Amino acid sequence: MAKVAAAAVDLGSSSGRVVVGTLDGESLSLDEVHRFPHAAHTVNGDLVWDLCHLEEQIGVGITRALDDRVVAVSSVAVDTWGVDYVLLAPGGERYGQGHAYRDSRTGPVAREFYSRASRDQRWQRTGVQPDDINTGNQLFADLVADPHLPEKVERALLLPDYFAYRLSGEMGWGRSVCSTTGLCETGSQRWSSELLDLSGIPQEWLGPVQPDRKARGWLRRGRENAHPRSDIAVVNAAGHDTACAVHALPKTGDEAAAFISSGSWSIVGVETSAPVLGRAAFDAKLTNEARADGGNRLIANITGLWILQECQTEWGQYGGDGGIKELLALAELSDSLGIVLDTDDETFKLPGGMPAKVAQYCLDHYNVVPGSRGQIVRTILESLAVCYAMALRKIEEIVGRRWDVVHLVGGGAYNGLLCQMTASATGKSVIAGPAEASAVGNLLAQFEVAGVITSDHQRHDIVRTSFSPRTYLPGPQEPWLAMEGRLASYSTNQ
């Protein structure tokens, strides 16, 4: 088989990168051609993304990806986080700012939003856990702020679809990212006309939901991505980054897998053939999202490495013990306090002053304060491992099945201390990697669209062969169960 190459635009909430993947038989190699930081920032009191900066950096990365290469790139696809979107005015130009999901505008209108359709009703119709960050909540807040918005706006595109539109000129609404909105019918095959009407959201803003792993259009020549070729496909691989990450699990068979996608957010879940809609799942604050292959993910969204990242920001990225390697070394040498943060507590939702927030939480709940940066980091990682274990156990109870192995992908796979803690806390073997799972899944889906990868089995083999996942075996579980017992409340039990 001839070598083939594709480019993945993989955007996280704090950084983005463009990665070229070259598939040579059953081996996939990665070349990160561009990486850039970005962050939400405040404009006139609103927390927004710098869309111009993101588009510019995407263009820089694609230009580098298309530079003279031994194997020419044949397609490009974009994946991002879920729920956020861009409004388009008639003519297709952006209208207003691209709000960030942590923006506070949804809180004051939540009562009115849920008076239109209750949390329980929204769950039953969508299988998505009601949350202020959901797209439906955000669009409703926009319409409350400006009731004349329907006269000014023609379309609403989720972020990966917006950037694909800017690259190709073709609009689309990919299933995996649409499944995060809280506006699709269960199974995410189509929008819920009922919920759109009840929420006052114009149905004409949204086009038909489209399957993932489909071609979208052709790469245009523009100011940010000047290139001489006209044969580069823009693909909807799977617009949602977690759907891409799960698409890159190094599975050894066709059975459903348990997984943790560990990044700023941690996504703990299992693969299911269809949405799980029972009352137990709703009460456990689980949610259903679409997989790239057409299946379903039953998941718990947990505040993840965000807390550690915020501590790093506070301490400074350079010098002393502010670097992640130094911090992990200090954490490994530090004594465990035997306490657990509820990582979903409101205390940790907003940026700024995170080390002080962690210390105050420990003082308020356990009457003890971490004595060093290393002990703060250890407490954060132990808390994540315990929260992973609790979430996974609750999911297993609801679906009536137990897993002996859990896949851990994303940035957390680089963190050997977290991986070992997770193995011990869950009592399961942890298969860590690939760390670049979102980009890998994005690339694999593009090769499936191109007809180069023709089966799930082949895709799984490629991941195992190319990235050599590491297995962590569980240690004694008793200390972790004791820590779990000290955690007064946890989101999946509320």
C-alpha positions as CSV (number, residue, x, y, z in Angstrom):
1,M,0.0,0.0,0.0
2,A,1.3,3.4,-0.9
3,K,2.0,5.9,1.9
4,V,-0.7,8.5,2.5
5,A,-0.8,11.6,4.6
6,A,-3.4,13.9,6.2
7,A,-3.4,16.9,8.5
8,A,-5.3,17.2,11.8
9,V,-6.1,20.5,13.2
10,D,-6.6,19.7,16.9
11,L,-7.8,22.5,19.2
12,G,-7.9,22.3,22.9
13,S,-9.1,24.9,25.3
14,S,-5.6,26.2,26.1
15,S,-3.5,25.2,23.0
16,G,-3.9,24.1,19.4
17,R,-1.7,22.2,17.0
18,V,-1.6,21.0,13.5
19,V,-0.3,17.5,13.1
20,V,0.6,15.7,9.9
21,G,0.0,11.9,10.0
22,T,1.7,9.6,7.5
23,L,0.3,6.1,7.2
24,D,2.8,3.5,5.9
25,G,1.0,0.2,5.9
26,E,0.1,-0.5,9.5
27,S,2.3,2.2,11.0
28,L,1.2,5.8,11.6
29,S,3.8,8.5,12.3
30,L,3.1,12.0,13.5
31,D,4.8,15.2,12.7
32,E,3.6,18.2,14.8
33,V,4.2,21.1,12.4
34,H,2.7,23.8,14.5
35,R,1.7,24.4,18.1
36,F,0.4,27.6,19.6
37,P,-1.1,28.7,22.9
38,H,-4.5,30.4,23.2
39,A,-6.9,31.2,25.9
40,A,-10.3,32.7,26.5
41,H,-10.1,36.4,27.4
42,T,-12.6,39.0,28.6
43,V,-14.0,41.6,26.2
44,N,-16.6,44.0,27.6
45,G,-17.3,41.7,30.5
46,D,-17.8,38.6,28.3
47,L,-15.4,35.6,28.2
48,V,-14.7,34.9,24.6
49,W,-12.3,33.0,22.3
50,D,-10.0,35.0,20.0
51,L,-11.4,33.5,16.8
52,C,-9.2,35.6,14.5
53,H,-6.0,34.3,16.3
54,L,-7.2,30.7,16.1
55,E,-8.0,31.0,12.4
56,E,-4.7,32.7,11.7
57,Q,-2.8,30.0,13.6
58,I,-4.7,27.2,11.8
59,G,-3.7,28.8,8.5
60,V,0.0,28.9,9.6
61,G,-0.2,25.2,10.5
62,I,-1.9,24.1,7.3
63,T,0.6,26.1,5.2
64,R,3.4,24.3,7.0
65,A,1.6,20.9,6.6
66,L,1.5,21.5,2.9
67,D,5.1,22.5,2.5
68,D,7.1,20.2,0.3
69,R,6.8,16.7,1.8
70,V,7.8,13.3,0.7
71,V,4.2,12.2,1.0
72,A,1.8,15.0,0.1
73,V,-1.1,15.8,2.4
74,S,-4.4,14.8,0.8
75,S,-6.9,16.0,3.4
76,V,-7.4,18.1,6.5
77,A,-10.0,18.0,9.4
78,V,-10.6,20.0,12.5
79,D,-11.6,18.8,16.0
80,T,-12.3,21.1,19.0
81,W,-14.0,20.9,22.4
82,G,-17.8,20.8,22.4
83,V,-20.7,23.1,23.0
84,D,-19.2,26.4,21.8
85,Y,-20.3,28.0,18.5
86,V,-20.1,31.0,16.2
87,L,-23.1,33.0,14.9
88,L,-23.1,34.0,11.2
89,A,-24.8,37.0,9.7
90,P,-26.5,36.8,6.2
91,G,-23.7,36.4,3.7
92,G,-21.7,34.0,6.0
93,E,-19.6,36.5,8.0
94,R,-19.2,36.1,11.7
95,Y,-21.6,38.0,13.9
96,G,-20.4,39.0,17.3
97,Q,-17.9,37.2,19.5
98,G,-17.4,33.5,20.0
99,H,-18.3,33.1,23.6
100,A,-16.4,30.6,25.8
101,Y,-18.4,27.9,27.7
102,R,-17.1,29.3,31.0
103,D,-18.7,32.7,30.4
104,S,-21.2,33.6,33.1
105,R,-24.1,34.9,31.0
106,T,-26.0,31.6,31.2
107,G,-26.4,31.6,35.0
108,P,-28.8,34.6,35.3
109,V,-31.2,33.1,32.7
110,A,-31.1,29.5,33.9
111,R,-34.4,29.7,35.7
112,E,-36.2,31.0,32.7
113,F,-34.5,28.5,30.4
114,Y,-35.6,25.5,32.5
115,S,-39.1,26.9,32.9
116,R,-39.5,26.4,29.1
117,A,-38.5,22.7,29.4
118,S,-37.4,21.2,32.7
119,R,-34.0,19.5,33.3
120,D,-35.8,16.1,33.3
121,Q,-37.6,16.8,30.1
122,R,-34.4,17.9,28.3
123,W,-32.7,14.7,29.5
124,Q,-35.5,12.5,28.3
125,R,-35.5,14.1,24.9
126,T,-31.8,14.4,24.3
127,G,-29.9,12.1,26.7
128,V,-27.6,15.0,27.4
129,Q,-27.1,16.1,31.0
130,P,-28.5,19.6,31.5
131,D,-25.7,22.1,32.2
132,D,-25.3,25.9,32.0
133,I,-22.4,25.4,29.5
134,N,-24.5,23.5,27.0
135,T,-25.1,25.1,23.6
136,G,-28.8,25.4,24.1
137,N,-28.3,27.4,27.4
138,Q,-25.8,29.7,25.6
139,L,-28.0,30.4,22.6
140,F,-30.9,31.1,24.9
141,A,-28.8,33.6,26.9
142,D,-27.8,35.3,23.6
143,L,-31.4,35.6,22.6
144,V,-32.4,37.0,26.0
145,A,-29.6,39.6,25.7
146,D,-30.7,40.6,22.2
147,P,-34.3,39.6,21.3
148,H,-33.7,41.0,17.7
149,L,-30.9,38.5,17.1
150,P,-33.0,36.4,14.7
151,E,-33.1,39.4,12.4
152,K,-29.3,39.7,12.4
153,V,-28.2,36.0,12.4
154,E,-28.7,33.4,9.7
155,R,-26.7,30.4,10.9
156,A,-25.0,29.0,14.0
157,L,-22.0,26.7,13.5
158,L,-20.3,24.6,16.2
159,L,-16.6,25.5,16.5
160,P,-15.1,22.7,14.4
161,D,-17.8,23.2,11.8
162,Y,-17.1,26.9,11.7
163,F,-13.4,26.4,11.1
164,A,-14.1,23.8,8.5
165,Y,-16.4,26.3,6.8
166,R,-13.7,28.9,6.9
167,L,-11.4,26.4,5.2
168,S,-13.7,25.1,2.6
169,G,-16.6,27.5,2.2
170,E,-19.0,24.6,3.0
171,M,-21.3,24.7,6.0
172,G,-22.1,21.5,7.9
173,W,-23.1,20.2,11.3
174,G,-21.2,17.1,12.3
175,R,-23.0,14.5,14.5
176,S,-20.3,14.1,17.3
177,V,-20.1,17.8,18.1
178,C,-23.8,18.4,17.7
179,S,-24.4,15.6,20.3
180,T,-22.8,17.9,22.9
181,T,-25.4,20.7,22.4
182,G,-28.4,19.5,24.4
183,L,-30.5,20.2,21.3
184,C,-30.4,16.9,19.4
185,E,-32.9,14.1,19.8
186,T,-31.6,11.0,21.5
187,G,-29.1,9.4,19.3
188,S,-28.1,12.7,17.8
189,Q,-29.3,12.0,14.3
190,R,-31.4,15.1,14.1
191,W,-32.2,18.3,16.0
192,S,-35.1,18.4,18.4
193,S,-37.7,20.7,16.9
194,E,-39.6,20.6,20.1
195,L,-36.7,21.8,22.3
196,L,-35.7,24.4,19.8
197,D,-39.2,25.9,19.7
198,L,-39.6,25.7,23.5
199,S,-36.2,27.5,23.9
200,G,-37.0,30.1,21.3
201,I,-34.0,29.1,19.2
202,P,-34.7,29.6,15.5
203,Q,-34.6,26.2,13.7
204,E,-33.3,27.8,10.6
205,W,-30.0,28.6,12.3
206,L,-29.1,24.9,12.2
207,G,-28.8,22.7,9.1
208,P,-29.2,18.9,9.0
209,V,-27.0,16.8,11.4
210,Q,-24.5,14.9,9.3
211,P,-22.7,11.7,10.0
212,D,-19.0,11.9,10.9
213,R,-16.3,10.4,8.7
214,K,-17.6,12.2,5.6
215,A,-16.0,14.7,3.2
216,R,-17.1,18.3,3.6
217,G,-15.5,20.2,0.7
218,W,-12.2,21.3,-0.8
219,L,-9.5,23.5,0.8
220,R,-9.8,27.1,-0.4
221,R,-6.8,29.3,-1.1
222,G,-6.9,32.1,1.3
223,R,-4.7,34.7,3.0
224,E,-3.9,32.4,5.9
225,N,-3.4,29.2,3.9
226,A,-1.9,30.2,0.6
227,H,-1.1,27.1,-1.4
228,P,-1.0,26.1,-5.1
229,R,-3.1,22.9,-4.9
230,S,-6.8,22.5,-5.4
231,D,-7.1,18.8,-4.6
232,I,-7.0,18.8,-0.8
233,A,-10.2,17.6,0.9
234,V,-11.7,19.2,4.0
235,V,-13.2,16.3,6.0
236,N,-15.6,16.0,8.9
237,A,-13.6,13.4,10.7
238,A,-15.3,13.8,14.0
239,G,-15.5,17.4,15.1
240,H,-15.6,16.7,18.8
241,D,-12.1,16.1,20.3
242,T,-13.3,13.4,22.7
243,A,-15.0,11.5,19.9
244,C,-11.7,11.6,18.1
245,A,-9.8,10.4,21.2
246,V,-12.1,7.4,21.7
247,H,-11.7,6.6,18.0
248,A,-8.0,6.1,18.7
249,L,-8.3,3.5,21.5
250,P,-5.8,0.7,21.1
251,K,-8.4,-2.0,21.5
252,T,-7.6,-5.7,21.0
253,G,-11.1,-6.7,20.0
254,D,-14.6,-5.5,19.1
255,E,-16.0,-5.4,22.6
256,A,-17.0,-2.1,24.1
257,A,-14.3,-0.4,26.1
258,A,-14.0,1.7,29.2
259,F,-12.0,4.8,28.8
260,I,-10.7,8.0,30.4
261,S,-9.8,11.0,28.2
262,S,-7.6,13.0,30.5
263,G,-7.0,16.6,29.7
264,S,-8.2,20.0,31.1
265,W,-11.5,18.1,31.3
266,S,-11.5,14.5,32.2
267,I,-14.1,12.4,30.4
268,V,-14.7,9.0,32.1
269,G,-17.0,6.6,30.2
270,V,-17.8,3.5,28.3
271,E,-18.8,2.7,24.8
272,T,-22.5,1.7,24.3
273,S,-24.5,0.9,21.2
274,A,-27.2,3.4,22.1
275,P,-27.9,6.2,24.5
276,V,-28.6,5.2,28.1
277,L,-31.6,7.2,29.3
278,G,-32.7,5.7,32.6
279,R,-33.3,7.7,35.7
280,A,-30.2,6.3,37.4
281,A,-28.0,7.8,34.6
282,F,-29.7,11.2,34.9
283,D,-29.4,11.2,38.7
284,A,-25.7,10.2,38.4
285,K,-25.2,13.3,36.1
286,L,-24.0,11.2,33.2
287,T,-24.5,12.2,29.6
288,N,-24.6,10.6,26.2
289,E,-22.4,11.7,23.3
290,A,-21.9,10.4,19.8
291,R,-18.9,8.3,18.7
292,A,-17.2,8.8,15.4
293,D,-18.2,5.3,14.3
294,G,-21.9,5.9,14.9
295,G,-22.1,4.5,18.4
296,N,-22.6,6.1,21.7
297,R,-20.5,7.2,24.7
298,L,-22.0,7.2,28.2
299,I,-19.8,9.5,30.1
300,A,-19.2,11.6,33.2
301,N,-17.6,15.0,32.6
302,I,-15.1,15.8,35.4
303,T,-13.0,18.8,36.0
304,G,-9.6,17.4,35.2
305,L,-6.0,18.6,34.8
306,W,-7.4,22.1,34.7
307,I,-6.8,22.5,38.4
308,L,-3.2,21.5,38.1
309,Q,-2.7,23.7,35.0
310,E,-4.1,26.6,36.9
311,C,-1.6,26.0,39.7
312,Q,1.2,25.9,37.1
313,T,0.0,29.2,35.7
314,E,0.0,30.7,39.2
315,W,3.5,29.4,40.0
316,G,5.0,30.3,36.7
317,Q,5.9,28.0,33.9
318,Y,9.7,28.4,34.2
319,G,12.2,28.3,37.0
320,G,12.1,26.7,40.4
321,D,9.6,23.9,40.7
322,G,7.0,25.4,38.3
323,G,7.7,22.9,35.4
324,I,5.5,19.9,35.2
325,K,8.4,17.4,35.4
326,E,9.7,19.0,38.5
327,L,6.2,19.2,40.0
328,L,5.5,15.5,39.4
329,A,8.9,14.6,40.9
330,L,8.1,16.6,44.0
331,A,4.6,15.1,44.2
332,E,6.0,11.5,44.1
333,L,8.3,12.4,47.0
334,S,5.6,14.0,49.0
335,D,3.5,12.3,51.6
336,S,-0.1,11.7,50.9
337,L,-2.5,13.6,53.1
338,G,-5.1,11.0,52.5
339,I,-7.7,13.5,51.5
340,V,-9.7,14.1,48.3
341,L,-10.9,17.2,46.5
342,D,-14.2,17.2,44.9
343,T,-12.8,18.4,41.6
344,D,-16.3,19.4,40.4
345,D,-16.8,21.8,43.4
346,E,-17.7,25.3,42.3
347,T,-14.5,26.5,44.0
348,F,-12.4,25.1,41.1
349,K,-14.6,26.2,38.2
350,L,-13.1,29.7,37.5
351,P,-9.5,30.6,36.8
352,G,-7.2,32.4,39.1
353,G,-5.7,31.8,42.5
354,M,-5.9,28.0,42.3
355,P,-3.2,27.0,44.8
356,A,-5.0,29.2,47.4
357,K,-8.3,27.7,46.5
358,V,-7.0,24.1,46.9
359,A,-5.5,25.0,50.3
360,Q,-8.7,26.7,51.5
361,Y,-10.8,23.7,50.4
362,C,-8.5,21.3,52.3
363,L,-8.7,23.5,55.4
364,D,-12.5,23.9,55.2
365,H,-13.3,20.2,54.6
366,Y,-10.4,18.4,56.4
367,N,-8.8,21.0,58.7
368,V,-5.4,20.4,57.0
369,V,-3.4,22.3,54.5
370,P,-0.9,20.9,51.9
371,G,2.6,21.9,53.1
372,S,4.3,22.3,49.7
373,R,3.7,22.6,46.0
374,G,4.6,18.9,45.7
375,Q,1.9,18.0,48.3
376,I,-0.7,20.2,46.4
377,V,0.1,18.4,43.2
378,R,-0.1,15.0,44.9
379,T,-3.5,15.9,46.4
380,I,-4.8,17.0,43.0
381,L,-3.7,13.8,41.2
382,E,-5.0,11.6,44.0
383,S,-8.3,13.4,43.8
384,L,-8.5,12.8,40.1
385,A,-7.7,9.1,40.5
386,V,-10.4,8.7,43.2
387,C,-13.0,10.7,41.1
388,Y,-12.1,8.5,38.1
389,A,-12.7,5.4,40.1
390,M,-16.0,6.6,41.6
391,A,-17.3,7.7,38.2
392,L,-16.4,4.5,36.5
393,R,-17.9,2.4,39.3
394,K,-21.2,4.3,39.0
395,I,-21.3,3.8,35.2
396,E,-20.6,0.1,35.6
397,E,-23.5,-0.2,38.0
398,I,-25.8,1.6,35.6
399,V,-24.9,-0.5,32.5
400,G,-24.7,-3.7,34.5
401,R,-21.2,-4.6,33.5
402,R,-17.7,-4.5,34.9
403,W,-14.5,-3.8,33.0
404,D,-11.0,-5.2,34.1
405,V,-9.2,-2.7,31.8
406,V,-9.6,1.0,31.3
407,H,-7.9,3.0,28.5
408,L,-6.4,6.3,29.5
409,V,-5.7,8.7,26.6
410,G,-4.9,12.3,26.2
411,G,-2.4,14.5,28.0
412,G,-2.8,12.5,31.2
413,A,-1.2,9.5,29.5
414,Y,2.1,11.3,29.8
415,N,1.6,11.5,33.5
416,G,2.9,8.2,34.8
417,L,2.1,9.1,38.4
418,L,-1.5,9.8,37.6
419,C,-1.8,6.6,35.5
420,Q,-0.5,4.4,38.4
421,M,-2.7,6.1,40.9
422,T,-5.7,5.5,38.6
423,A,-4.8,1.8,38.2
424,S,-4.7,1.4,42.0
425,A,-7.8,3.6,42.7
426,T,-9.9,1.7,40.1
427,G,-8.5,-1.7,40.8
428,K,-8.1,-2.1,37.0
429,S,-5.2,-2.3,34.6
430,V,-4.7,1.0,32.9
431,I,-3.6,1.1,29.3
432,A,-2.1,4.5,28.8
433,G,-1.9,6.1,25.3
434,P,-1.9,7.4,22.8
435,A,-1.3,10.7,24.5
436,E,-2.1,12.5,21.3
437,A,-5.4,10.6,20.9
438,S,-7.5,13.4,19.6
439,A,-5.1,14.1,16.7
440,V,-4.6,10.4,16.1
441,G,-8.4,9.7,16.0
442,N,-8.9,12.7,13.7
443,L,-6.2,11.3,11.3
444,L,-7.6,7.8,11.4
445,A,-11.1,9.0,10.5
446,Q,-9.6,10.9,7.5
447,F,-7.9,7.7,6.3
448,E,-11.2,5.9,6.7
449,V,-12.9,8.5,4.5
450,A,-10.2,8.1,2.0
451,G,-10.8,4.3,1.9
452,V,-7.3,3.5,3.2
453,I,-8.5,2.0,6.5
454,T,-11.4,-0.3,5.9
455,S,-12.2,-1.9,9.3
456,D,-12.3,-1.2,13.0
457,H,-9.9,-4.1,13.5
458,Q,-7.4,-2.5,11.1
459,R,-7.7,0.9,12.9
460,H,-7.1,-0.7,16.3
461,D,-4.0,-2.6,15.0
462,I,-2.6,0.6,13.6
463,V,-2.9,2.4,17.0
464,R,-1.3,-0.5,18.9
465,T,1.5,-0.9,16.4
466,S,2.3,2.8,16.1
467,F,2.1,4.0,19.7
468,S,3.0,1.1,22.0
469,P,0.6,1.9,24.8
470,R,2.0,1.3,28.3
471,T,0.1,-0.9,30.9
472,Y,-0.1,0.0,34.6
473,L,-1.1,-2.7,37.0
474,P,-3.1,-1.9,40.1
475,G,-1.5,-1.7,43.5
476,P,-3.3,-2.1,46.9
477,Q,-6.7,-0.5,46.6
478,E,-7.5,-0.1,50.3
479,P,-5.9,3.3,50.8
480,W,-7.8,4.6,47.8
481,L,-11.1,3.3,49.1
482,A,-10.4,5.0,52.4
483,M,-9.8,8.3,50.7
484,E,-12.9,7.8,48.7
485,G,-14.8,7.4,51.9
486,R,-13.6,10.7,53.1
487,L,-15.0,12.6,50.2
488,A,-18.3,13.9,51.4
489,S,-20.0,14.3,48.0
490,Y,-19.3,13.7,44.4
491,S,-21.2,14.7,41.3
492,T,-22.2,11.3,40.1
493,N,-23.7,10.5,43.5
494,Q,-25.7,13.7,43.8
